[in-house]
Amino acid sequence: MAARKRASAADTKPSPPPQTQETTTLIDPPIAPPKKALIFKFCLFFSIPYFYLLYQYYTIEQELRRSILINASLCVTGFFLTQRMIPVASRYVLKRGLFGFDINKKGTPQGTVKVPESLGIVVGIVFLVLAILFQYFNFTADSNWLVEYNAALASICFMILLGFVDDVLDVPWRVKLLLPSIAALPLLMAYAGHTTIIIPKPLISYVGQEVLDLGWVYKLYMGLLAVFCTNSINIHAGLNGLEVGQTVVIASAILIHNLMQIGASSDPEYKQAHAFSIYLVQPLLATSLALLSYNWYPSSVFVGDTYTYFAGMTMAVVGILGHYRCVFLAIGFICLVFVYIHVRMNVCIVSACPFTQMS
């Protein structure tokens, strides 16, 4: 990541024990309080169109709306729990030497502050707890969705573990490319849905049909999608709040897209697929907002590869099991990656200037 530097051996040498409490405070100051006003603005901006679609614009079944609201209530609890756990977890990771320095603030007092690393583990744990508790309110023992839901949680949990291992061991890039494929195996083995994609209208005349069945190629595509999503979030790391910020924006867009599909469709199975997507994206959005309150510039914590892998895998799972069949979705994501890489390269060049080290 461009905006932080891992602690070297010289940085982690044991220092003489502090003599007073005042000295201890100067060496390891507590992290800054969360930026609550910023998060309130984010919530207000995204929640107004979301709840307007849920209650006013579309006629959604009462039971489905009830499940969405139960999930949202759990997410509110998860938001405050994540905010309370991040300062506690930051003290533990600092003790274990998991910290970095913000190199974009080099030469300033903030550039010498030890910033706790790998706080994405808190977000991942709270997300899993919320997703597991939600099963009690929504799924029965004979639910057709229960197997795929648990397979999705297994893949996400696997990715959180591998991301934390990467933060601790600093895994090489050639190995990082394989980790999402391994983590996606539970999901691929449990997937029992369709293997078709919807052809965009301008291409129908060339393909000859509106819906194309890919067969086993579709499962290969799902495995590659998991690799793409996780690394697309991870490769954008480098500026305060960038990883979490883009996740918040994408998750909000996914929620609105799901409500639009539910409101416009009359197929119960199709509605349930998009509701399934909502059940996973709402906890992702709530916990990410809590992390963003600490990671926004000037960042108090670093999210680490744990969060980037977790967020990418969650969005891959949502796209696969939410049955997003339009090929334009993949094309749009690819275009977004190239735009971000181009902007990132320009930012890195500009940040080398001493007058622009403000990221």
Secondary structure by P-SEA (a helix, b strand, c coil): ccccccccccccccccccccaaaaaaacccccccaaaaaaaaaaacaaaaaaaacccccccaaaaaaaaaaaaaaaaaaaaaaaaaaaaaaaaaaacccccccccccccccccccccccaaaaaaaaaaaaaaaaaccccccccaaaaaaaaaaaaaaaaaaaaaaaaccccaaaaaaaaaaaaaaaaaaccccccccccccccccccccccccaaaaaaaaaaaaaaaaaaaaaaccccaaaaaaaaaaaaaaaaaaaaaaaacccaaaaaaaaaaaaaaaaaaaaaaaaaaaacccccccccaaaaaaaaaaaaaaaaaaccccaaaaaaaaaaaaaaaaaaaaaaaaacccccccc
